[in-house]
Structure formats: C-alpha cells, structure tokens
Amino acid sequence: MDKIRKFDLMEKIVHELQDLKNSQQAVIQKLAKIEVDNIDLGDKRLDKDLPDMHQRVADNLDTIAAILEYFAGQTDAFSDKNNIAALKEQEAISKV
C-alpha cells in the first residue's frame, strides 16, 4: 500500500471513530432523557436497568475517545514522517 493510500485510510478511520464517538454521546443523552422521564413514572425495570446501560455506554465512550486520540496522533505522525502534503501535491501535479 502506498503512503498516500495508507494515510487516506488512516484518515477515514479517524473520521469513523469521530462519528462513533458522536453516536455514543447521542445514546448517552437519550438514556439520560429516559432516566429523567422515569423519575416521574417510577417504572422499576427502568430504575433497575437504565443506570447499568448508561454506565456501559459511558465506558464505551471513554474507550472510543481514547482510541480516537491515540489513532489521530498516529495519523498525524505518519503524515509528518512521510510528508504526505508534499506527496499529495506531487501526485496532483502528475495528474495534470
């Protein structure tokens, strides 16, 4: 795999991890809304299960955020080490 293609794939993964992080944040917000609504409702099953669900999703979010931070750093380091900006510029010139 050439360096530009590898970098592009790395960037794609960073964007997918960002999307996954945003999705997990949305799930946490929805769970919190259900928990608040259940304060008035008082359903025992929801009282029992929602806090555990909330914690598992929060733990997943923490893991995703850590992976995203690590992998974004790896992607930036790869770009710097291999001078991807110059390679892309050279590739664009070659296509003309």
Distance bins in CASP14 RR format, pairs under 12 A and 6 or more apart:
PFRMAT RR
TARGET T0000
AUTHOR 0000-0000-0000
RMODE 2
METHOD distances of the structure
MODEL  1
1 7 0 0 0 0 1 0 0 0 0 0 0
1 8 0 0 0 0 1 0 0 0 0 0 0
1 9 1 0 0 1 0 0 0 0 0 0 0
1 10 0 0 0 0 0 1 0 0 0 0 0
1 78 0 0 0 0 0 1 0 0 0 0 0
2 8 0 0 0 0 1 0 0 0 0 0 0
2 9 0 0 0 0 0 1 0 0 0 0 0
2 82 0 0 0 0 1 0 0 0 0 0 0
2 84 0 0 0 0 0 1 0 0 0 0 0
2 87 0 0 0 0 1 0 0 0 0 0 0
2 88 0 0 0 0 0 1 0 0 0 0 0
2 90 0 0 0 0 0 1 0 0 0 0 0
2 91 0 0 0 0 1 0 0 0 0 0 0
3 9 0 0 0 0 0 1 0 0 0 0 0
3 10 0 0 0 0 0 1 0 0 0 0 0
3 78 0 0 0 0 1 0 0 0 0 0 0
3 79 0 0 0 0 1 0 0 0 0 0 0
3 80 0 0 0 0 0 1 0 0 0 0 0
3 81 0 0 0 0 1 0 0 0 0 0 0
3 82 1 0 1 0 0 0 0 0 0 0 0
3 83 0 0 0 0 1 0 0 0 0 0 0
3 84 1 0 0 1 0 0 0 0 0 0 0
3 85 0 0 0 0 0 1 0 0 0 0 0
3 86 0 0 0 0 0 1 0 0 0 0 0
3 87 1 0 0 1 0 0 0 0 0 0 0
3 88 0 0 0 0 1 0 0 0 0 0 0
3 90 0 0 0 0 0 1 0 0 0 0 0
3 91 0 0 0 0 0 1 0 0 0 0 0
4 10 0 0 0 0 0 1 0 0 0 0 0
4 11 0 0 0 0 0 1 0 0 0 0 0
4 78 0 0 0 0 0 1 0 0 0 0 0
4 79 0 0 0 0 0 1 0 0 0 0 0
4 82 0 0 0 0 1 0 0 0 0 0 0
4 83 0 0 0 0 0 1 0 0 0 0 0
4 84 1 0 0 1 0 0 0 0 0 0 0
4 85 0 0 0 0 0 1 0 0 0 0 0
4 86 0 0 0 0 0 1 0 0 0 0 0
4 87 1 0 1 0 0 0 0 0 0 0 0
4 88 1 0 0 1 0 0 0 0 0 0 0
4 89 0 0 0 0 0 1 0 0 0 0 0
4 90 0 0 0 0 1 0 0 0 0 0 0
4 91 1 0 0 1 0 0 0 0 0 0 0
4 92 0 0 0 0 0 1 0 0 0 0 0
4 94 0 0 0 0 0 1 0 0 0 0 0
5 11 0 0 0 0 0 1 0 0 0 0 0
5 12 0 0 0 0 0 1 0 0 0 0 0
5 78 0 0 0 0 0 1 0 0 0 0 0
5 82 0 0 0 0 0 1 0 0 0 0 0
5 84 0 0 0 0 0 1 0 0 0 0 0
5 87 0 0 0 0 0 1 0 0 0 0 0
5 88 0 0 0 0 0 1 0 0 0 0 0
5 91 0 0 0 0 0 1 0 0 0 0 0
6 12 0 0 0 0 0 1 0 0 0 0 0
6 13 0 0 0 0 0 1 0 0 0 0 0
6 74 0 0 0 0 0 1 0 0 0 0 0
6 75 0 0 0 0 1 0 0 0 0 0 0
6 78 1 0 0 1 0 0 0 0 0 0 0
6 79 0 0 0 0 0 1 0 0 0 0 0
6 81 0 0 0 0 0 1 0 0 0 0 0
6 82 0 0 0 0 1 0 0 0 0 0 0
6 84 0 0 0 0 1 0 0 0 0 0 0
6 87 0 0 0 0 0 1 0 0 0 0 0
7 13 0 0 0 0 0 1 0 0 0 0 0
7 14 0 0 0 0 0 1 0 0 0 0 0
7 74 0 0 0 0 0 1 0 0 0 0 0
7 75 1 0 0 1 0 0 0 0 0 0 0
7 76 0 0 0 0 0 1 0 0 0 0 0
7 77 0 0 0 0 0 1 0 0 0 0 0
7 78 1 0 0 1 0 0 0 0 0 0 0
7 79 1 0 1 0 0 0 0 0 0 0 0
7 80 0 0 0 0 0 1 0 0 0 0 0
7 81 0 0 0 0 0 1 0 0 0 0 0
7 82 1 0 0 1 0 0 0 0 0 0 0
7 83 0 0 0 0 0 1 0 0 0 0 0
7 84 1 0 1 0 0 0 0 0 0 0 0
7 85 0 0 0 0 1 0 0 0 0 0 0
7 86 0 0 0 0 0 1 0 0 0 0 0
7 87 0 0 0 0 1 0 0 0 0 0 0
7 88 0 0 0 0 1 0 0 0 0 0 0
7 91 0 0 0 0 0 1 0 0 0 0 0
8 14 0 0 0 0 0 1 0 0 0 0 0
8 15 0 0 0 0 0 1 0 0 0 0 0
8 75 0 0 0 0 0 1 0 0 0 0 0
8 78 0 0 0 0 0 1 0 0 0 0 0
8 79 0 0 0 0 0 1 0 0 0 0 0
8 84 0 0 0 0 1 0 0 0 0 0 0
8 87 0 0 0 0 0 1 0 0 0 0 0
8 88 0 0 0 0 1 0 0 0 0 0 0
8 91 0 0 0 0 0 1 0 0 0 0 0
9 15 0 0 0 0 0 1 0 0 0 0 0
9 16 0 0 0 0 0 1 0 0 0 0 0
9 71 0 0 0 0 0 1 0 0 0 0 0
9 74 0 0 0 0 0 1 0 0 0 0 0
9 75 0 0 0 0 1 0 0 0 0 0 0
9 78 0 0 0 0 0 1 0 0 0 0 0
10 16 0 0 0 0 0 1 0 0 0 0 0
10 17 0 0 0 0 0 1 0 0 0 0 0
10 70 0 0 0 0 0 1 0 0 0 0 0
10 71 1 0 0 1 0 0 0 0 0 0 0
10 72 0 0 0 0 1 0 0 0 0 0 0
10 73 0 0 0 0 1 0 0 0 0 0 0
10 74 1 0 0 1 0 0 0 0 0 0 0
10 75 1 0 1 0 0 0 0 0 0 0 0
10 76 0 0 0 0 1 0 0 0 0 0 0
10 77 0 0 0 0 0 1 0 0 0 0 0
10 78 1 0 0 1 0 0 0 0 0 0 0
10 79 0 0 0 0 1 0 0 0 0 0 0
10 82 0 0 0 0 0 1 0 0 0 0 0
10 84 0 0 0 0 1 0 0 0 0 0 0
11 17 0 0 0 0 0 1 0 0 0 0 0
11 18 0 0 0 0 0 1 0 0 0 0 0
11 71 0 0 0 0 0 1 0 0 0 0 0
11 72 0 0 0 0 1 0 0 0 0 0 0
11 73 0 0 0 0 0 1 0 0 0 0 0
11 74 0 0 0 0 0 1 0 0 0 0 0
11 75 1 0 0 1 0 0 0 0 0 0 0
11 76 0 0 0 0 0 1 0 0 0 0 0
11 78 0 0 0 0 1 0 0 0 0 0 0
11 79 0 0 0 0 1 0 0 0 0 0 0
11 84 0 0 0 0 1 0 0 0 0 0 0
11 88 0 0 0 0 0 1 0 0 0 0 0
12 18 0 0 0 0 0 1 0 0 0 0 0
12 19 0 0 0 0 0 1 0 0 0 0 0
12 71 0 0 0 0 0 1 0 0 0 0 0
12 75 0 0 0 0 1 0 0 0 0 0 0
13 19 0 0 0 0 0 1 0 0 0 0 0
13 20 0 0 0 0 0 1 0 0 0 0 0
13 67 0 0 0 0 1 0 0 0 0 0 0
13 68 0 0 0 0 1 0 0 0 0 0 0
13 70 0 0 0 0 0 1 0 0 0 0 0
13 71 1 0 0 1 0 0 0 0 0 0 0
13 72 0 0 0 0 1 0 0 0 0 0 0
13 73 0 0 0 0 0 1 0 0 0 0 0
13 74 0 0 0 0 1 0 0 0 0 0 0
13 75 1 0 0 1 0 0 0 0 0 0 0
13 78 0 0 0 0 0 1 0 0 0 0 0
14 20 0 0 0 0 0 1 0 0 0 0 0
14 21 0 0 0 0 0 1 0 0 0 0 0
14 64 0 0 0 0 0 1 0 0 0 0 0
14 67 0 0 0 0 0 1 0 0 0 0 0
14 68 1 0 0 1 0 0 0 0 0 0 0
14 69 0 0 0 0 0 1 0 0 0 0 0
14 70 0 0 0 0 0 1 0 0 0 0 0
14 71 1 0 0 1 0 0 0 0 0 0 0
14 72 1 0 1 0 0 0 0 0 0 0 0
14 73 0 0 0 0 1 0 0 0 0 0 0
14 74 0 0 0 0 1 0 0 0 0 0 0
14 75 1 0 1 0 0 0 0 0 0 0 0
14 76 0 0 0 0 1 0 0 0 0 0 0
14 78 0 0 0 0 0 1 0 0 0 0 0
14 79 0 0 0 0 0 1 0 0 0 0 0
15 21 0 0 0 0 0 1 0 0 0 0 0
15 22 0 0 0 0 0 1 0 0 0 0 0
15 68 0 0 0 0 1 0 0 0 0 0 0
15 71 0 0 0 0 0 1 0 0 0 0 0
15 72 0 0 0 0 1 0 0 0 0 0 0
15 75 0 0 0 0 0 1 0 0 0 0 0
16 22 0 0 0 0 0 1 0 0 0 0 0
16 23 0 0 0 0 0 1 0 0 0 0 0
16 64 0 0 0 0 0 1 0 0 0 0 0
16 67 0 0 0 0 0 1 0 0 0 0 0
16 68 0 0 0 0 1 0 0 0 0 0 0
16 71 0 0 0 0 0 1 0 0 0 0 0
16 72 0 0 0 0 0 1 0 0 0 0 0
17 23 0 0 0 0 0 1 0 0 0 0 0
17 24 0 0 0 0 0 1 0 0 0 0 0
17 61 0 0 0 0 0 1 0 0 0 0 0
17 63 0 0 0 0 0 1 0 0 0 0 0
17 64 1 0 0 1 0 0 0 0 0 0 0
17 65 0 0 0 0 1 0 0 0 0 0 0
17 66 0 0 0 0 0 1 0 0 0 0 0
17 67 1 0 0 1 0 0 0 0 0 0 0
17 68 1 0 1 0 0 0 0 0 0 0 0
17 69 0 0 0 0 1 0 0 0 0 0 0
17 70 0 0 0 0 1 0 0 0 0 0 0
17 71 1 0 0 1 0 0 0 0 0 0 0
17 72 1 0 0 1 0 0 0 0 0 0 0
17 73 0 0 0 0 0 1 0 0 0 0 0
17 74 0 0 0 0 0 1 0 0 0 0 0
17 75 0 0 0 0 0 1 0 0 0 0 0
18 24 0 0 0 0 0 1 0 0 0 0 0
18 25 0 0 0 0 0 1 0 0 0 0 0
18 64 0 0 0 0 1 0 0 0 0 0 0
18 65 0 0 0 0 1 0 0 0 0 0 0
18 67 0 0 0 0 0 1 0 0 0 0 0
18 68 1 0 0 1 0 0 0 0 0 0 0
18 69 0 0 0 0 0 1 0 0 0 0 0
18 71 0 0 0 0 0 1 0 0 0 0 0
18 72 0 0 0 0 1 0 0 0 0 0 0
18 75 0 0 0 0 0 1 0 0 0 0 0
19 25 0 0 0 0 0 1 0 0 0 0 0
19 26 0 0 0 0 0 1 0 0 0 0 0
19 64 0 0 0 0 0 1 0 0 0 0 0
19 68 0 0 0 0 0 1 0 0 0 0 0
20 26 0 0 0 0 0 1 0 0 0 0 0
20 27 0 0 0 0 0 1 0 0 0 0 0
20 57 0 0 0 0 0 1 0 0 0 0 0
20 60 0 0 0 0 1 0 0 0 0 0 0
20 61 0 0 0 0 1 0 0 0 0 0 0
20 63 0 0 0 0 0 1 0 0 0 0 0
20 64 1 0 1 0 0 0 0 0 0 0 0
20 65 0 0 0 0 1 0 0 0 0 0 0
20 67 0 0 0 0 1 0 0 0 0 0 0
20 68 0 0 0 0 1 0 0 0 0 0 0
20 71 0 0 0 0 0 1 0 0 0 0 0
21 27 0 0 0 0 0 1 0 0 0 0 0
21 28 0 0 0 0 0 1 0 0 0 0 0
21 57 0 0 0 0 0 1 0 0 0 0 0
21 60 0 0 0 0 1 0 0 0 0 0 0
21 61 1 0 0 1 0 0 0 0 0 0 0
21 62 0 0 0 0 0 1 0 0 0 0 0
21 63 0 0 0 0 1 0 0 0 0 0 0
21 64 1 0 1 0 0 0 0 0 0 0 0
21 65 1 0 1 0 0 0 0 0 0 0 0
21 66 0 0 0 0 0 1 0 0 0 0 0
21 67 0 0 0 0 1 0 0 0 0 0 0
21 68 1 0 1 0 0 0 0 0 0 0 0
21 69 0 0 0 0 0 1 0 0 0 0 0
21 71 0 0 0 0 0 1 0 0 0 0 0
21 72 0 0 0 0 0 1 0 0 0 0 0
22 28 0 0 0 0 0 1 0 0 0 0 0
22 29 0 0 0 0 0 1 0 0 0 0 0
22 61 0 0 0 0 1 0 0 0 0 0 0
22 64 0 0 0 0 1 0 0 0 0 0 0
22 65 0 0 0 0 0 1 0 0 0 0 0
22 68 0 0 0 0 0 1 0 0 0 0 0
23 29 0 0 0 0 0 1 0 0 0 0 0
23 30 0 0 0 0 0 1 0 0 0 0 0
23 57 0 0 0 0 0 1 0 0 0 0 0
23 60 0 0 0 0 0 1 0 0 0 0 0
23 61 0 0 0 0 1 0 0 0 0 0 0
23 64 0 0 0 0 1 0 0 0 0 0 0
24 30 0 0 0 0 0 1 0 0 0 0 0
24 31 0 0 0 0 0 1 0 0 0 0 0
24 54 0 0 0 0 0 1 0 0 0 0 0
24 56 0 0 0 0 0 1 0 0 0 0 0
24 57 1 0 0 1 0 0 0 0 0 0 0
24 58 0 0 0 0 1 0 0 0 0 0 0
24 59 0 0 0 0 1 0 0 0 0 0 0
24 60 1 0 1 0 0 0 0 0 0 0 0
24 61 1 0 1 0 0 0 0 0 0 0 0
24 62 0 0 0 0 1 0 0 0 0 0 0
24 63 0 0 0 0 1 0 0 0 0 0 0
24 64 1 0 1 0 0 0 0 0 0 0 0
24 65 0 0 0 0 1 0 0 0 0 0 0
24 67 0 0 0 0 0 1 0 0 0 0 0
24 68 0 0 0 0 0 1 0 0 0 0 0
25 31 0 0 0 0 0 1 0 0 0 0 0
25 32 0 0 0 0 0 1 0 0 0 0 0
25 57 0 0 0 0 1 0 0 0 0 0 0
25 58 0 0 0 0 1 0 0 0 0 0 0
25 60 0 0 0 0 0 1 0 0 0 0 0
25 61 1 0 0 1 0 0 0 0 0 0 0
25 62 0 0 0 0 0 1 0 0 0 0 0
25 64 0 0 0 0 1 0 0 0 0 0 0
25 65 0 0 0 0 1 0 0 0 0 0 0
26 32 0 0 0 0 0 1 0 0 0 0 0
26 33 0 0 0 0 0 1 0 0 0 0 0
26 57 0 0 0 0 0 1 0 0 0 0 0
26 61 0 0 0 0 0 1 0 0 0 0 0
27 33 0 0 0 0 0 1 0 0 0 0 0
27 34 0 0 0 0 0 1 0 0 0 0 0
27 50 0 0 0 0 0 1 0 0 0 0 0
27 53 0 0 0 0 1 0 0 0 0 0 0
27 54 0 0 0 0 1 0 0 0 0 0 0
27 56 0 0 0 0 0 1 0 0 0 0 0
27 57 1 0 1 0 0 0 0 0 0 0 0
27 58 0 0 0 0 1 0 0 0 0 0 0
27 60 0 0 0 0 1 0 0 0 0 0 0
27 61 0 0 0 0 1 0 0 0 0 0 0
27 64 0 0 0 0 0 1 0 0 0 0 0
28 34 0 0 0 0 0 1 0 0 0 0 0
28 35 0 0 0 0 0 1 0 0 0 0 0
28 50 0 0 0 0 0 1 0 0 0 0 0
28 53 0 0 0 0 1 0 0 0 0 0 0
28 54 1 0 0 1 0 0 0 0 0 0 0
28 55 0 0 0 0 0 1 0 0 0 0 0
28 56 0 0 0 0 0 1 0 0 0 0 0
28 57 1 0 1 0 0 0 0 0 0 0 0
28 58 1 0 0 1 0 0 0 0 0 0 0
28 59 0 0 0 0 0 1 0 0 0 0 0
28 60 0 0 0 0 1 0 0 0 0 0 0
28 61 1 0 0 1 0 0 0 0 0 0 0
28 62 0 0 0 0 0 1 0 0 0 0 0
28 64 0 0 0 0 0 1 0 0 0 0 0
29 35 0 0 0 0 0 1 0 0 0 0 0
29 36 0 0 0 0 0 1 0 0 0 0 0
29 54 0 0 0 0 0 1 0 0 0 0 0
29 57 0 0 0 0 0 1 0 0 0 0 0
29 58 0 0 0 0 0 1 0 0 0 0 0
29 61 0 0 0 0 0 1 0 0 0 0 0
30 36 0 0 0 0 0 1 0 0 0 0 0
30 37 0 0 0 0 0 1 0 0 0 0 0
30 50 0 0 0 0 0 1 0 0 0 0 0
30 53 0 0 0 0 0 1 0 0 0 0 0
30 54 0 0 0 0 0 1 0 0 0 0 0
30 57 0 0 0 0 1 0 0 0 0 0 0
31 37 0 0 0 0 0 1 0 0 0 0 0
31 38 0 0 0 0 0 1 0 0 0 0 0
31 46 0 0 0 0 0 1 0 0 0 0 0
31 49 0 0 0 0 0 1 0 0 0 0 0
31 50 1 0 0 1 0 0 0 0 0 0 0
31 51 0 0 0 0 1 0 0 0 0 0 0
31 52 0 0 0 0 0 1 0 0 0 0 0
31 53 1 0 1 0 0 0 0 0 0 0 0
31 54 1 0 1 0 0 0 0 0 0 0 0
31 55 0 0 0 0 1 0 0 0 0 0 0
31 56 0 0 0 0 1 0 0 0 0 0 0
31 57 1 0 0 1 0 0 0 0 0 0 0
31 58 0 0 0 0 1 0 0 0 0 0 0
31 60 0 0 0 0 0 1 0 0 0 0 0
31 61 0 0 0 0 0 1 0 0 0 0 0
32 38 0 0 0 0 0 1 0 0 0 0 0
32 39 0 0 0 0 0 1 0 0 0 0 0
32 50 0 0 0 0 1 0 0 0 0 0 0
32 51 0 0 0 0 0 1 0 0 0 0 0
32 53 0 0 0 0 0 1 0 0 0 0 0
32 54 1 0 0 1 0 0 0 0 0 0 0
32 57 0 0 0 0 0 1 0 0 0 0 0
32 58 0 0 0 0 0 1 0 0 0 0 0
33 39 0 0 0 0 0 1 0 0 0 0 0
33 46 0 0 0 0 0 1 0 0 0 0 0
33 50 0 0 0 0 0 1 0 0 0 0 0
33 54 0 0 0 0 0 1 0 0 0 0 0
34 40 0 0 0 0 0 1 0 0 0 0 0
34 41 0 0 0 0 1 0 0 0 0 0 0
34 42 0 0 0 0 0 1 0 0 0 0 0
34 43 0 0 0 0 1 0 0 0 0 0 0
34 45 0 0 0 0 0 1 0 0 0 0 0
34 46 1 0 0 1 0 0 0 0 0 0 0
34 47 0 0 0 0 0 1 0 0 0 0 0
34 49 0 0 0 0 0 1 0 0 0 0 0
34 50 1 0 0 1 0 0 0 0 0 0 0
34 51 0 0 0 0 0 1 0 0 0 0 0
34 53 0 0 0 0 1 0 0 0 0 0 0
34 54 0 0 0 0 1 0 0 0 0 0 0
34 57 0 0 0 0 0 1 0 0 0 0 0
35 41 0 0 0 0 0 1 0 0 0 0 0
35 42 0 0 0 0 0 1 0 0 0 0 0
35 43 0 0 0 0 0 1 0 0 0 0 0
35 46 1 0 0 1 0 0 0 0 0 0 0
35 47 0 0 0 0 1 0 0 0 0 0 0
35 48 0 0 0 0 0 1 0 0 0 0 0
35 49 0 0 0 0 0 1 0 0 0 0 0
35 50 1 0 1 0 0 0 0 0 0 0 0
35 51 1 0 0 1 0 0 0 0 0 0 0
35 52 0 0 0 0 0 1 0 0 0 0 0
35 53 0 0 0 0 1 0 0 0 0 0 0
35 54 1 0 0 1 0 0 0 0 0 0 0
35 55 0 0 0 0 0 1 0 0 0 0 0
35 57 0 0 0 0 0 1 0 0 0 0 0
36 42 0 0 0 0 0 1 0 0 0 0 0
36 46 0 0 0 0 0 1 0 0 0 0 0
36 50 0 0 0 0 0 1 0 0 0 0 0
36 54 0 0 0 0 0 1 0 0 0 0 0
37 43 0 0 0 0 1 0 0 0 0 0 0
37 46 0 0 0 0 1 0 0 0 0 0 0
37 47 0 0 0 0 0 1 0 0 0 0 0
37 50 0 0 0 0 0 1 0 0 0 0 0
38 44 0 0 0 0 1 0 0 0 0 0 0
38 45 0 0 0 0 1 0 0 0 0 0 0
38 46 1 0 1 0 0 0 0 0 0 0 0
38 47 1 0 0 1 0 0 0 0 0 0 0
38 48 0 0 0 0 0 1 0 0 0 0 0
38 49 0 0 0 0 0 1 0 0 0 0 0
38 50 1 0 0 1 0 0 0 0 0 0 0
38 51 0 0 0 0 0 1 0 0 0 0 0
38 54 0 0 0 0 0 1 0 0 0 0 0
39 46 0 0 0 0 1 0 0 0 0 0 0
39 47 0 0 0 0 1 0 0 0 0 0 0
39 50 0 0 0 0 0 1 0 0 0 0 0
40 46 0 0 0 0 0 1 0 0 0 0 0
41 47 0 0 0 0 1 0 0 0 0 0 0
41 50 0 0 0 0 0 1 0 0 0 0 0
42 48 0 0 0 0 0 1 0 0 0 0 0
42 50 0 0 0 0 0 1 0 0 0 0 0
43 49 0 0 0 0 1 0 0 0 0 0 0
43 50 0 0 0 0 1 0 0 0 0 0 0
44 50 0 0 0 0 0 1 0 0 0 0 0
45 51 0 0 0 0 0 1 0 0 0 0 0
45 52 0 0 0 0 0 1 0 0 0 0 0
45 53 0 0 0 0 0 1 0 0 0 0 0
46 52 0 0 0 0 0 1 0 0 0 0 0
46 53 0 0 0 0 1 0 0 0 0 0 0
46 54 0 0 0 0 0 1 0 0 0 0 0
47 53 0 0 0 0 0 1 0 0 0 0 0
47 54 0 0 0 0 0 1 0 0 0 0 0
49 55 0 0 0 0 0 1 0 0 0 0 0
49 56 0 0 0 0 0 1 0 0 0 0 0
50 56 0 0 0 0 0 1 0 0 0 0 0
50 57 0 0 0 0 0 1 0 0 0 0 0
51 57 0 0 0 0 0 1 0 0 0 0 0
51 58 0 0 0 0 0 1 0 0 0 0 0
52 58 0 0 0 0 0 1 0 0 0 0 0
52 59 0 0 0 0 0 1 0 0 0 0 0
53 59 0 0 0 0 0 1 0 0 0 0 0
53 60 0 0 0 0 0 1 0 0 0 0 0
54 60 0 0 0 0 0 1 0 0 0 0 0
54 61 0 0 0 0 0 1 0 0 0 0 0
55 61 0 0 0 0 0 1 0 0 0 0 0
55 62 0 0 0 0 0 1 0 0 0 0 0
56 62 0 0 0 0 0 1 0 0 0 0 0
56 63 0 0 0 0 0 1 0 0 0 0 0
57 63 0 0 0 0 0 1 0 0 0 0 0
57 64 0 0 0 0 0 1 0 0 0 0 0
58 64 0 0 0 0 0 1 0 0 0 0 0
58 65 0 0 0 0 0 1 0 0 0 0 0
59 65 0 0 0 0 0 1 0 0 0 0 0
59 66 0 0 0 0 0 1 0 0 0 0 0
60 66 0 0 0 0 0 1 0 0 0 0 0
60 67 0 0 0 0 0 1 0 0 0 0 0
61 67 0 0 0 0 0 1 0 0 0 0 0
61 68 0 0 0 0 0 1 0 0 0 0 0
62 68 0 0 0 0 0 1 0 0 0 0 0
62 69 0 0 0 0 0 1 0 0 0 0 0
63 69 0 0 0 0 0 1 0 0 0 0 0
63 70 0 0 0 0 0 1 0 0 0 0 0
64 70 0 0 0 0 0 1 0 0 0 0 0
64 71 0 0 0 0 0 1 0 0 0 0 0
64 72 0 0 0 0 0 1 0 0 0 0 0
65 71 0 0 0 0 0 1 0 0 0 0 0
65 72 0 0 0 0 0 1 0 0 0 0 0
66 72 0 0 0 0 0 1 0 0 0 0 0
66 73 0 0 0 0 0 1 0 0 0 0 0
67 73 0 0 0 0 0 1 0 0 0 0 0
67 74 0 0 0 0 0 1 0 0 0 0 0
68 74 0 0 0 0 0 1 0 0 0 0 0
68 75 0 0 0 0 0 1 0 0 0 0 0
69 75 0 0 0 0 0 1 0 0 0 0 0
69 76 0 0 0 0 0 1 0 0 0 0 0
70 76 0 0 0 0 0 1 0 0 0 0 0
70 77 0 0 0 0 0 1 0 0 0 0 0
71 77 0 0 0 0 0 1 0 0 0 0 0
71 78 0 0 0 0 0 1 0 0 0 0 0
72 78 0 0 0 0 0 1 0 0 0 0 0
72 79 0 0 0 0 0 1 0 0 0 0 0
73 79 0 0 0 0 1 0 0 0 0 0 0
73 80 0 0 0 0 1 0 0 0 0 0 0
73 81 0 0 0 0 0 1 0 0 0 0 0
74 80 0 0 0 0 0 1 0 0 0 0 0
74 81 0 0 0 0 0 1 0 0 0 0 0
75 81 0 0 0 0 0 1 0 0 0 0 0
75 82 0 0 0 0 0 1 0 0 0 0 0
75 84 0 0 0 0 1 0 0 0 0 0 0
76 82 0 0 0 0 0 1 0 0 0 0 0
76 84 0 0 0 0 1 0 0 0 0 0 0
76 85 0 0 0 0 0 1 0 0 0 0 0
77 84 0 0 0 0 0 1 0 0 0 0 0
78 84 1 0 0 1 0 0 0 0 0 0 0
78 87 0 0 0 0 0 1 0 0 0 0 0
79 85 1 0 0 1 0 0 0 0 0 0 0
79 86 0 0 0 0 0 1 0 0 0 0 0
79 87 0 0 0 0 1 0 0 0 0 0 0
79 88 0 0 0 0 1 0 0 0 0 0 0
80 86 0 0 0 0 0 1 0 0 0 0 0
81 87 0 0 0 0 0 1 0 0 0 0 0
82 88 0 0 0 0 0 1 0 0 0 0 0
83 89 0 0 0 0 1 0 0 0 0 0 0
83 90 0 0 0 0 1 0 0 0 0 0 0
84 90 0 0 0 0 0 1 0 0 0 0 0
84 91 0 0 0 0 0 1 0 0 0 0 0
85 91 0 0 0 0 0 1 0 0 0 0 0
85 92 0 0 0 0 0 1 0 0 0 0 0
86 92 0 0 0 0 0 1 0 0 0 0 0
86 93 0 0 0 0 0 1 0 0 0 0 0
87 93 0 0 0 0 0 1 0 0 0 0 0
87 94 0 0 0 0 0 1 0 0 0 0 0
88 94 0 0 0 0 0 1 0 0 0 0 0
88 95 0 0 0 0 0 1 0 0 0 0 0
89 95 0 0 0 0 0 1 0 0 0 0 0
89 96 0 0 0 0 0 1 0 0 0 0 0
90 96 0 0 0 0 0 1 0 0 0 0 0
END
